[in-house]
């Protein structure tokens, strides 16, 4: 079985991002970049599936600038067998990324596609669902457990009020949630081995897909600062403020 794992290069989750002075976008100057955390979970699950003997190859793929090779090398150090960079200088929307990934799937013919449910920069939670629709593949989103039952895949996902288990026929698409696993750290020997693993670069224009944006980013702004809290002396004072100032009770 072959597993394809789409990844995204994002600002590291420990970095506090700020907008550019003209509010045109996020300031990425000197910002630390990393693999999207949900994508790390997807990769970890794919590697675990391979280590359990249920897959022969794990392929990492990303759509982005030349610098994204750094994140693909990280994926190779974490256990991916080879990587593919679809190179573009544009920031693509989920729809365009789904179109690009559709072409990659047509070329690679994976049995399973595992990707993070969302990226921490855009928080769209759209790519997995769009890709499944374009490929007409069964899908299970927000997976918290993945198990194999012969030729089928059982995926447990958290829903309001409990758990839901879906059984998918392969090829299938799974998007991962936080509780699925805890990603490993890359060891120094594996980092060195990753330098020799195959990394294929394909220009997005060679795929012949429409990647024109459907939306326009108008501005990026920090959320308004919150007022400082106050300490009340009595319950009656608290009730009075909740009623007359916050107006959350009547």
Secondary structure, 3 states (H helix, E strand, C coil): CEEEEEECEEECCCCCCCECCCCCCECCCCCCEEECHHHHHHHHHHHHHHHCCCCCEEEEEEEECHHHHHHHHHHHHCCCCEEEEEECCCCCCHHHHHHHHHHHHHHHCCCEEEEECCCCCCCCCCHHHHHHHHHCCEEEEEEEEEEEECCEEEEEEEECCEEEEEEEECCEEEEECHHHCCCCCCCHHHHHHHCCCCEEEEEHHHHCCCCCCCCCCCCCCCCCCCCCCCCCCCHHHHHHHHHHCCCCCC
